[in-house]
Amino acid sequence: MASPQPRINQAAPSVRTLLLTSVTMTFFAANSLLARFALRAGEIDAAGFTAVRIVAGSAALLLLMNFRPEGIAAARGHGSLRAAVALFTYAFTFSFAYLSLNAGAGALIMFAAVQMTMLGIGIARGERPRPAEWIGLIVAFGGLVYLVSPGMTAPSTIGVGLMLVSGAAWGYYSLAARDVRSPIAATAGNFTRAAPLAAGALGVIWRLGHVHASWFGIGLAAASGAVTSGLGYALWYFTLRGLRTSLAAIVQLTVPVLAATAGVILLGERFTWRLALASAAILGGVALALLQRIRR
């Protein structure tokens, strides 16, 4: 017997879905700001930031599950080991990439990789983006190529490579959320399974003597884990029910623009025309795909 094909949502997203998506994208951008601020200032090392972030996210979600009818025990039956490994891979490479990337460039590279991963898997599963979505993808991808092309303001090669891996892992993690029954329980289960992986990686880095943290750095990592990651990812799992895979991939490219703008305003990062033009291309591509889908 042939296995059932995944359900493909062809409808335009509802107003509620668009509002939830806007909130979730803001949380994602905040993750980039918190990580960059903590790591740039040397308040905490990258492995420590990852471990605190995942453990705090797990604790916050389990606490939230305690007030739900299904209880904490339900987290064991939701989520999966593969999703947890993807979550850990995303968070670990994300933190180390931000040692050499600023908030805006890091978010641009990551979510371009997310987009390509999700669109590729969506197409393999039988989903066909509309012509406007293809044009939006090409325009947005062109913005990414321009951003990372060689030049005086091009970002670090190592940082770019790590962030591409992070984006691919997040793309897979997002797709693992499409048919979950309980977004909060699934997110709690994934964070709980990822916590030992993060602790193990921290132990290895500790043995190498590269671990340091201030209370302020721990607080930033905990805020990233408990609020913008834990709650944000649960909202994302819920939001994905109302978005086609292709549109879910494209809409995430609004995050870099938010992160870049906030990085200049809040973190004092340098404004460059390369970043501005790349952001404009990516945002334009997203708007083209999204508006065409809403009109249909």
Backbone hydrogen bonds in HBPLUS format (Angstrom, degrees):
<---DONOR---> <-ACCEPTOR-->    atom                        ^
c    i                          cat <-CA-CA->   ^        H-A-AA   ^      H-
h    n   atom  resd res      DA  || num        DHA   H-A  angle D-A-AA Bond
n    s   type  num  typ     dist DA aas  dist angle  dist       angle   num
A0018-LEU N   A0014-SER O   2.98 MM   4  6.30 157.5  2.03 149.9 156.0     1
A0019-LEU N   A0015-VAL O   2.90 MM   4  6.17 154.5  1.97 152.0 158.7     2
A0020-LEU N   A0016-ARG O   2.95 MM   4  6.18 166.5  1.97 153.3 156.8     3
A0021-THR N   A0017-THR O   2.84 MM   4  5.99 151.5  1.92 144.7 153.6     4
A0022-SER N   A0018-LEU O   2.96 MM   4  6.19 151.5  2.05 142.1 149.0     5
A0023-VAL N   A0019-LEU O   3.08 MM   4  6.41 160.4  2.12 152.2 156.5     6
A0024-THR N   A0020-LEU O   2.93 MM   4  6.11 163.7  1.95 150.0 154.9     7
A0025-MET N   A0021-THR O   2.88 MM   4  6.06 160.4  1.92 152.9 157.7     8
A0026-THR N   A0022-SER O   3.11 MM   4  6.31 148.7  2.22 142.0 150.0     9
A0027-PHE N   A0023-VAL O   3.08 MM   4  6.45 151.5  2.16 147.4 155.0    10
A0028-PHE N   A0024-THR O   2.95 MM   4  6.30 155.3  2.01 150.1 157.1    11
A0029-ALA N   A0025-MET O   2.97 MM   4  6.23 156.4  2.03 145.8 151.6    12
A0030-ALA N   A0026-THR O   2.97 MM   4  6.22 151.4  2.06 143.8 152.0    13
A0031-ASN N   A0027-PHE O   3.06 MM   4  6.43 141.1  2.22 145.0 154.9    14
A0031-ASN N   A0028-PHE O   3.16 MM   3  5.18 126.1  2.47  94.1 107.5    15
A0033-LEU N   A0029-ALA O   3.19 MM   4  6.58 156.0  2.25 148.8 155.3    16
A0034-LEU N   A0030-ALA O   2.89 MM   4  6.09 168.4  1.90 157.9 160.2    17
A0035-ALA N   A0031-ASN O   2.99 MM   4  6.09 166.5  2.01 150.4 154.4    18
A0036-ARG N   A0032-SER O   2.96 MM   4  6.01 166.8  1.98 147.4 151.7    19
A0037-PHE N   A0033-LEU O   2.91 MM   4  5.96 162.7  1.94 150.1 155.2    20
A0038-ALA N   A0034-LEU O   3.02 MM   4  6.10 168.4  2.04 148.3 151.8    21
A0039-LEU N   A0035-ALA O   2.95 MM   4  5.99 167.0  1.96 155.2 159.2    22
A0040-ARG N   A0036-ARG O   2.84 MM   4  5.64 157.8  1.89 142.6 149.9    23
A0041-ALA N   A0037-PHE O   3.19 MM   4  6.06 159.0  2.24 139.6 145.1    24
A0043-GLU N   A0038-ALA O   2.98 MM   5  5.23 141.8  2.13 162.9 167.8    25
A0042-GLY N   A0039-LEU O   3.18 MM   3  5.04 152.0  2.26  96.5 105.0    26
A0214-SER N   A0043-GLU O   2.72 MM 171  5.37 147.1  1.82 171.5 166.3    27
A0045-ASP N   A0212-HIS O   3.00 MM 167  5.64 138.3  2.18 168.6 158.8    28
A0049-PHE N   A0045-ASP O   2.91 MM   4  6.10 155.5  1.97 150.5 157.7    29
A0050-THR N   A0046-ALA O   3.03 MM   4  6.26 158.5  2.08 146.1 151.3    30
A0051-ALA N   A0047-ALA O   2.97 MM   4  6.22 166.0  1.99 151.8 155.1    31
A0052-VAL N   A0048-GLY O   2.95 MM   4  6.06 174.9  1.95 156.0 157.7    32
A0053-ARG N   A0049-PHE O   2.93 MM   4  5.90 156.6  1.99 143.2 150.8    33
A0054-ILE N   A0050-THR O   2.99 MM   4  6.20 165.3  2.01 154.4 157.1    34
A0055-VAL N   A0051-ALA O   2.97 MM   4  6.08 169.6  1.98 154.7 158.2    35
A0056-ALA N   A0052-VAL O   2.84 MM   4  5.79 161.3  1.87 147.8 153.8    36
A0057-GLY N   A0053-ARG O   2.97 MM   4  6.06 154.3  2.03 141.0 148.6    37
A0058-SER N   A0054-ILE O   2.91 MM   4  6.12 156.9  1.96 148.3 154.3    38
A0059-ALA N   A0055-VAL O   2.92 MM   4  6.16 162.7  1.95 150.9 155.3    39
A0060-ALA N   A0056-ALA O   2.94 MM   4  6.09 164.7  1.97 151.5 155.4    40
A0061-LEU N   A0057-GLY O   3.05 MM   4  6.14 160.0  2.09 146.6 152.0    41
A0062-LEU N   A0058-SER O   2.94 MM   4  6.08 158.1  1.98 150.8 156.9    42
A0063-LEU N   A0059-ALA O   2.94 MM   4  6.08 153.2  2.02 144.7 152.3    43
A0064-LEU N   A0060-ALA O   2.98 MM   4  6.22 152.3  2.06 140.5 148.3    44
A0065-MET N   A0061-LEU O   2.84 MM   4  6.11 150.9  1.93 143.7 152.1    45
A0066-ASN N   A0062-LEU O   3.02 MM   4  6.26 135.4  2.23 138.5 149.6    46
A0066-ASN N   A0063-LEU O   3.15 MM   3  5.13 129.2  2.42  92.8 106.2    47
A0067-PHE N   A0064-LEU O   3.12 MM   3  5.60 150.8  2.20 109.7 117.5    48
A0068-ARG N   A0065-MET O   3.03 MM   3  5.08 162.7  2.06 107.3 112.2    49
A0071-GLY N   A0068-ARG O   3.11 MM   3  5.54 144.6  2.24 113.4 122.9    50
A0074-ALA N   A0071-GLY O   3.24 MM   3  5.87 152.9  2.32 112.9 119.5    51
A0075-ALA N   A0072-ILE O   2.97 MM   3  5.82 159.0  2.02 126.8 131.7    52
A0076-ARG N   A0073-ALA O   3.18 MM   3  5.83 147.7  2.28 114.4 121.4    53
A0077-GLY N   A0074-ALA O   3.11 MM   3  5.47 136.7  2.31 106.1 116.9    54
A0078-HIS N   A0075-ALA O   3.29 MM   3  5.21 162.2  2.32 101.6 106.9    55
A0084-ALA N   A0080-SER O   3.01 MM   4  6.23 151.6  2.09 141.9 150.3    56
A0085-VAL N   A0081-LEU O   2.87 MM   4  6.15 155.3  1.93 153.1 158.9    57
A0086-ALA N   A0082-ARG O   3.00 MM   4  6.24 157.4  2.05 145.4 151.7    58
A0087-LEU N   A0083-ALA O   2.85 MM   4  6.10 152.3  1.93 145.3 153.4    59
A0088-PHE N   A0084-ALA O   2.90 MM   4  6.17 161.9  1.93 151.1 155.1    60
A0089-THR N   A0085-VAL O   2.88 MM   4  6.04 165.5  1.90 150.8 155.2    61
A0090-TYR N   A0086-ALA O   2.92 MM   4  6.06 162.7  1.95 148.7 153.5    62
A0091-ALA N   A0087-LEU O   2.99 MM   4  6.20 171.6  2.00 152.8 154.8    63
A0092-PHE N   A0088-PHE O   2.83 MM   4  5.91 165.4  1.85 158.6 162.5    64
A0093-THR N   A0089-THR O   3.13 MM   4  6.12 171.7  2.14 149.6 151.8    65
A0094-PHE N   A0090-TYR O   2.92 MM   4  5.83 147.0  2.03 144.3 154.7    66
A0095-SER N   A0091-ALA O   3.11 MM   4  6.23 158.4  2.16 143.4 146.9    67
A0096-PHE N   A0092-PHE O   3.29 MM   4  6.60 167.6  2.30 151.4 153.9    68
A0097-ALA N   A0093-THR O   2.90 MM   4  5.92 150.3  1.99 144.0 152.4    69
A0098-TYR N   A0094-PHE O   3.22 MM   4  6.43 147.0  2.33 142.8 150.4    70
A0099-LEU N   A0096-PHE O   3.20 MM   3  5.44 161.7  2.24 105.7 110.4    71
A0100-SER N   A0097-ALA O   3.15 MM   3  6.03 164.3  2.18 122.2 125.7    72
A0106-GLY N   A0102-ASN O   2.99 MM   4  5.95 164.8  2.02 157.3 162.3    73
A0107-ALA N   A0103-ALA O   3.11 MM   4  6.18 159.4  2.16 142.0 147.6    74
A0108-LEU N   A0104-GLY O   2.97 MM   4  6.17 155.8  2.03 149.7 156.8    75
A0109-ILE N   A0105-ALA O   3.02 MM   4  6.24 167.4  2.03 155.3 157.3    76
A0110-MET N   A0106-GLY O   2.98 MM   4  6.11 167.4  1.99 151.0 155.1    77
A0111-PHE N   A0107-ALA O   3.03 MM   4  6.03 174.0  2.03 150.3 152.3    78
A0112-ALA N   A0108-LEU O   3.09 MM   4  6.11 137.5  2.28 139.6 150.2    79
A0113-ALA N   A0109-ILE O   3.13 MM   4  6.36 156.0  2.19 147.0 152.8    80
A0114-VAL N   A0110-MET O   2.89 MM   4  6.26 147.7  2.00 143.5 154.0    81
A0115-GLN N   A0111-PHE O   3.00 MM   4  6.00 157.6  2.05 132.2 137.6    82
A0116-MET N   A0112-ALA O   3.08 MM   4  6.36 165.8  2.10 150.6 153.0    83
A0117-THR N   A0113-ALA O   3.01 MM   4  6.13 159.2  2.05 147.2 153.1    84
A0118-MET N   A0114-VAL O   2.91 MM   4  6.09 175.1  1.91 161.6 162.5    85
A0119-LEU N   A0115-GLN O   2.92 MM   4  5.96 165.7  1.94 154.1 158.7    86
A0120-GLY N   A0116-MET O   2.99 MM   4  5.90 156.2  2.05 137.8 145.0    87
A0121-ILE N   A0117-THR O   3.04 MM   4  6.25 164.8  2.06 151.9 155.4    88
A0122-GLY N   A0118-MET O   2.84 MM   4  5.91 156.8  1.90 144.7 152.4    89
A0123-ILE N   A0119-LEU O   2.88 MM   4  6.03 159.6  1.93 150.2 154.7    90
A0124-ALA N   A0120-GLY O   3.04 MM   4  6.24 156.2  2.10 142.4 149.3    91
A0125-ARG N   A0121-ILE O   3.00 MM   4  6.24 133.7  2.22 141.1 153.2    92
A0125-ARG N   A0122-GLY O   3.15 MM   3  5.10 130.6  2.41  92.4 105.7    93
A0127-GLU N   A0122-GLY O   2.94 MM   5  5.36 157.7  1.99 152.4 145.4    94
A0126-GLY N   A0123-ILE O   3.02 MM   3  5.17 161.4  2.05 107.9 112.9    95
A0133-GLU N   A0130-ARG O   2.91 MM   3  5.17 123.0  2.24 104.3 119.7    96
A0134-TRP N   A0130-ARG O   3.01 MM   4  6.44 150.0  2.11 154.2 163.6    97
A0135-ILE N   A0131-PRO O   2.93 MM   4  6.28 160.2  1.97 152.4 157.7    98
A0136-GLY N   A0132-ALA O   2.87 MM   4  6.06 158.4  1.91 143.2 149.6    99
A0137-LEU N   A0133-GLU O   2.86 MM   4  6.07 153.0  1.93 142.9 150.2   100
A0138-ILE N   A0134-TRP O   2.93 MM   4  6.23 162.3  1.96 153.5 157.3   101
A0139-VAL N   A0135-ILE O   2.91 MM   4  6.16 165.7  1.94 156.4 160.0   102
A0140-ALA N   A0136-GLY O   2.91 MM   4  6.03 165.9  1.93 149.7 154.1   103
A0141-PHE N   A0137-LEU O   2.78 MM   4  5.90 161.5  1.82 152.4 158.1   104
A0142-GLY N   A0138-ILE O   2.89 MM   4  6.02 149.9  1.98 141.9 150.4   105
A0143-GLY N   A0139-VAL O   3.09 MM   4  6.45 144.5  2.22 141.6 150.8   106
A0143-GLY N   A0140-ALA O   3.09 MM   3  5.08 120.1  2.46  93.1 107.8   107
A0144-LEU N   A0140-ALA O   3.14 MM   4  6.56 148.3  2.24 144.6 152.8   108
A0145-VAL N   A0141-PHE O   2.95 MM   4  6.29 164.2  1.97 155.6 159.0   109
A0146-TYR N   A0142-GLY O   2.99 MM   4  6.19 160.1  2.03 147.4 152.7   110
A0147-LEU N   A0143-GLY O   3.01 MM   4  6.21 151.0  2.09 141.5 149.5   111
A0148-VAL N   A0144-LEU O   3.07 MM   4  6.38 160.6  2.11 160.7 163.2   112
A0149-SER N   A0145-VAL O   3.02 MM   4  5.89 118.3  2.42 142.6 156.2   113
A0154-ALA N   A0151-GLY O   3.22 MM   3  5.18 168.0  2.23 105.7 108.9   114
A0160-VAL N   A0156-SER O   2.87 MM   4  6.09 153.2  1.94 146.1 153.7   115
A0161-GLY N   A0157-THR O   2.97 MM   4  6.22 162.4  2.00 150.4 154.5   116
A0162-LEU N   A0158-ILE O   2.98 MM   4  6.24 167.1  2.00 156.8 159.5   117
A0163-MET N   A0159-GLY O   2.98 MM   4  6.11 156.9  2.03 145.8 152.5   118
A0164-LEU N   A0160-VAL O   2.90 MM   4  6.12 144.9  2.02 148.6 158.2   119
A0165-VAL N   A0161-GLY O   3.19 MM   4  6.49 156.1  2.25 147.2 152.5   120
A0166-SER N   A0162-LEU O   2.97 MM   4  6.25 156.4  2.03 144.7 151.9   121
A0167-GLY N   A0163-MET O   2.88 MM   4  6.08 156.8  1.94 145.2 150.5   122
A0168-ALA N   A0164-LEU O   3.01 MM   4  6.25 157.8  2.06 146.9 152.4   123
A0169-ALA N   A0165-VAL O   2.99 MM   4  6.23 160.1  2.03 152.6 157.7   124
A0170-TRP N   A0166-SER O   2.94 MM   4  6.21 155.1  2.00 148.0 155.2   125
A0171-GLY N   A0167-GLY O   2.88 MM   4  6.09 152.1  1.96 146.7 154.5   126
A0172-TYR N   A0168-ALA O   3.11 MM   4  6.41 158.7  2.16 147.1 151.6   127
A0173-TYR N   A0169-ALA O   2.94 MM   4  6.19 159.3  1.99 146.6 153.0   128
A0174-SER N   A0170-TRP O   2.84 MM   4  6.05 153.8  1.91 150.1 156.3   129
A0175-LEU N   A0171-GLY O   3.16 MM   4  6.42 156.1  2.22 145.6 151.3   130
A0176-ALA N   A0172-TYR O   3.04 MM   4  6.33 140.6  2.20 146.2 157.2   131
A0177-ALA N   A0174-SER O   3.05 MM   3  5.38 155.8  2.11 106.7 114.4   132
A0178-ARG N   A0175-LEU O   3.34 MM   3  5.60 175.2  2.34 113.6 114.8   133
A0186-ALA N   A0182-SER O   2.88 MM   4  6.01 164.0  1.91 163.0 168.1   134
A0187-THR N   A0183-PRO O   2.96 MM   4  6.06 160.2  2.00 145.7 151.3   135
A0188-ALA N   A0184-ILE O   2.90 MM   4  6.07 159.8  1.94 149.5 155.6   136
A0189-GLY N   A0185-ALA O   2.87 MM   4  6.05 157.6  1.92 146.2 152.4   137
A0190-ASN N   A0186-ALA O   2.95 MM   4  6.18 156.7  2.01 147.3 153.4   138
A0191-PHE N   A0187-THR O   2.95 MM   4  6.14 166.5  1.97 153.5 156.9   139
A0192-THR N   A0188-ALA O   2.93 MM   4  6.03 160.3  1.97 149.2 155.1   140
A0193-ARG N   A0189-GLY O   3.05 MM   4  6.20 155.4  2.12 143.9 150.1   141
A0194-ALA N   A0190-ASN O   2.95 MM   4  6.11 142.9  2.09 143.1 153.8   142
A0195-ALA N   A0191-PHE O   3.00 MM   4  6.12 132.6  2.23 145.1 156.0   143
A0197-LEU N   A0194-ALA O   3.10 MM   3  5.27 119.6  2.48 102.2 117.3   144
A0198-ALA N   A0194-ALA O   3.05 MM   4  6.38 156.3  2.11 156.4 163.4   145
A0199-ALA N   A0195-ALA O   2.91 MM   4  6.17 159.2  1.95 155.3 161.5   146
A0200-GLY N   A0196-PRO O   2.89 MM   4  6.01 154.7  1.95 143.8 150.5   147
A0201-ALA N   A0197-LEU O   3.04 MM   4  6.27 158.7  2.08 146.5 151.8   148
A0202-LEU N   A0198-ALA O   2.97 MM   4  6.18 154.6  2.03 145.4 152.7   149
A0203-GLY N   A0199-ALA O   2.93 MM   4  6.19 149.8  2.02 144.0 152.2   150
A0204-VAL N   A0200-GLY O   3.09 MM   4  6.44 152.0  2.17 147.3 153.8   151
A0205-ILE N   A0201-ALA O   3.05 MM   4  6.35 166.6  2.07 152.2 155.4   152
A0206-TRP N   A0202-LEU O   2.79 MM   4  5.93 150.0  1.87 146.7 156.2   153
A0207-ARG N   A0203-GLY O   3.04 MM   4  6.30 153.1  2.12 144.1 149.8   154
A0208-LEU N   A0204-VAL O   3.26 MM   4  6.60 136.9  2.45 138.8 150.2   155
A0208-LEU N   A0205-ILE O   3.05 MM   3  5.05 128.5  2.33  94.3 108.5   156
A0210-HIS N   A0205-ILE O   3.35 MM   5  5.90 178.4  2.35 150.3 149.8   157
A0209-GLY N   A0206-TRP O   2.89 MM   3  5.09 155.0  1.96 105.9 114.2   158
A0218-ILE N   A0214-SER O   2.97 MM   4  6.28 157.4  2.02 150.8 157.0   159
A0219-GLY N   A0215-TRP O   2.90 MM   4  6.09 151.1  1.98 141.4 149.6   160
A0220-LEU N   A0216-PHE O   2.96 MM   4  6.29 152.8  2.03 148.9 155.6   161
A0221-ALA N   A0217-GLY O   3.01 MM   4  6.26 161.6  2.04 149.1 153.8   162
A0222-ALA N   A0218-ILE O   2.84 MM   4  6.04 153.6  1.91 147.2 155.1   163
A0223-ALA N   A0219-GLY O   2.91 MM   4  6.10 154.5  1.98 146.0 152.7   164
A0224-SER N   A0220-LEU O   2.98 MM   4  6.21 156.2  2.04 145.4 152.1   165
A0225-GLY N   A0221-ALA O   2.93 MM   4  6.18 152.2  2.01 144.0 151.7   166
A0226-ALA N   A0222-ALA O   2.79 MM   4  5.88 177.5  1.79 158.8 159.7   167
A0227-VAL N   A0223-ALA O   3.05 MM   4  5.58 157.5  2.10 136.7 143.9   168
A0229-SER N   A0224-SER O   2.71 MM   5  5.70 122.3  2.04 148.3 165.4   169
A0230-GLY N   A0225-GLY O   2.75 MM   5  5.70 155.3  1.81 141.8 150.3   170
A0232-GLY N   A0227-VAL O   3.25 MM   5  6.67 141.8  2.40 151.2 161.5   171
A0233-TYR N   A0229-SER O   2.70 MM   4  5.57 160.6  1.74 151.3 155.0   172
A0234-ALA N   A0230-GLY O   3.19 MM   4  6.34 152.8  2.27 141.6 148.9   173
A0235-LEU N   A0231-LEU O   3.01 MM   4  6.26 157.7  2.06 149.6 155.3   174
A0236-TRP N   A0232-GLY O   2.96 MM   4  6.20 147.0  2.07 139.4 149.1   175
A0237-TYR N   A0233-TYR O   2.90 MM   4  6.17 154.7  1.96 147.6 153.1   176
A0238-PHE N   A0234-ALA O   3.15 MM   4  6.43 154.5  2.22 143.3 149.8   177
A0239-THR N   A0235-LEU O   2.80 MM   4  6.03 156.7  1.85 149.2 156.5   178
A0240-LEU N   A0236-TRP O   2.94 MM   4  6.04 152.7  2.01 151.6 156.9   179
A0241-ARG N   A0238-PHE O   3.32 MM   3  5.90 155.9  2.38 110.8 117.0   180
A0242-GLY N   A0239-THR O   2.95 MM   3  5.80 158.0  2.00 126.6 131.6   181
A0243-LEU N   A0240-LEU O   3.30 MM   3  5.16 170.6  2.31 104.2 107.0   182
A0248-ALA N   A0244-ARG O   2.78 MM   4  5.97 159.2  1.82 158.2 165.1   183
A0249-ALA N   A0245-THR O   2.96 MM   4  6.15 147.8  2.07 145.1 153.3   184
A0250-ILE N   A0246-SER O   3.03 MM   4  6.29 160.4  2.07 147.4 152.4   185
A0251-VAL N   A0247-LEU O   2.89 MM   4  5.93 169.4  1.90 155.5 158.1   186
A0253-LEU N   A0250-ILE O   3.04 MM   3  5.75 162.5  2.07 119.2 124.8   187
A0254-THR N   A0251-VAL O   3.17 MM   3  5.99 159.5  2.21 121.0 122.7   188
A0255-VAL N   A0252-GLN O   3.08 MM   3  5.75 159.2  2.12 116.8 122.2   189
A0258-LEU N   A0254-THR O   3.26 MM   4  6.60 161.4  2.29 153.6 158.5   190
A0259-ALA N   A0255-VAL O   2.83 MM   4  6.08 165.7  1.85 162.2 166.8   191
A0260-ALA N   A0256-PRO O   2.74 MM   4  5.82 161.6  1.78 149.1 154.4   192
A0261-THR N   A0257-VAL O   3.02 MM   4  6.09 166.1  2.04 146.8 150.8   193
A0262-ALA N   A0258-LEU O   2.98 MM   4  6.12 167.1  2.00 150.1 154.2   194
A0263-GLY N   A0259-ALA O   2.77 MM   4  5.83 146.5  1.88 142.9 153.1   195
A0264-VAL N   A0260-ALA O   3.10 MM   4  6.35 152.9  2.18 147.2 152.3   196
A0265-ILE N   A0261-THR O   3.11 MM   4  6.37 160.8  2.15 147.6 153.1   197
A0266-LEU N   A0262-ALA O   2.69 MM   4  5.54 167.5  1.71 152.2 156.7   198
A0267-LEU N   A0263-GLY O   3.02 MM   4  4.91 137.5  2.20 114.0 126.9   199
A0269-GLU N   A0263-GLY O   3.12 MM   6  5.63 172.8  2.13 133.0 130.8   200
A0276-ALA N   A0272-THR O   3.03 MM   4  6.32 158.6  2.07 145.8 152.4   201
A0277-LEU N   A0273-TRP O   2.85 MM   4  5.93 167.7  1.86 152.4 154.6   202
A0278-ALA N   A0274-ARG O   2.99 MM   4  6.09 159.9  2.03 146.8 153.0   203
A0279-SER N   A0275-LEU O   2.89 MM   4  5.97 157.9  1.93 145.8 152.2   204
A0280-ALA N   A0276-ALA O   2.97 MM   4  6.17 153.1  2.04 143.0 150.5   205
A0281-ALA N   A0277-LEU O   3.00 MM   4  6.25 157.7  2.05 147.7 152.9   206
A0282-ILE N   A0278-ALA O   3.01 MM   4  6.23 163.0  2.04 150.5 155.0   207
A0283-LEU N   A0279-SER O   2.83 MM   4  5.94 169.7  1.84 154.0 157.5   208
A0284-GLY N   A0280-ALA O   2.87 MM   4  5.88 153.0  1.94 141.4 149.5   209
A0285-GLY N   A0281-ALA O   2.99 MM   4  6.16 154.0  2.06 143.6 150.2   210
A0286-VAL N   A0282-ILE O   3.00 MM   4  6.28 158.6  2.05 151.3 156.9   211
A0287-ALA N   A0283-LEU O   2.93 MM   4  6.14 165.2  1.96 150.8 154.7   212
A0288-LEU N   A0284-GLY O   3.00 MM   4  6.15 159.6  2.04 148.1 153.3   213
A0289-ALA N   A0285-GLY O   3.17 MM   4  6.39 166.5  2.18 149.4 152.0   214
A0290-LEU N   A0286-VAL O   2.90 MM   4  6.06 167.9  1.91 158.2 162.1   215
A0291-LEU N   A0287-ALA O   2.90 MM   4  5.84 169.6  1.91 151.5 154.9   216
A0292-GLN N   A0288-LEU O   3.20 MM   4  6.16 157.0  2.25 140.9 147.3   217
A0293-ARG N   A0289-ALA O   3.16 MM   4  6.30 154.0  2.23 142.1 148.9   218
A0294-ILE N   A0290-LEU O   3.00 MM   4  6.28 157.0  2.06 151.1 157.3   219
A0295-ARG N   A0291-LEU O   2.98 MM   4  6.17 160.6  2.02 148.6 153.5   220
A0296-ARG N   A0292-GLN O   3.10 MM   4  6.32 156.0  2.16 144.9 150.9   221
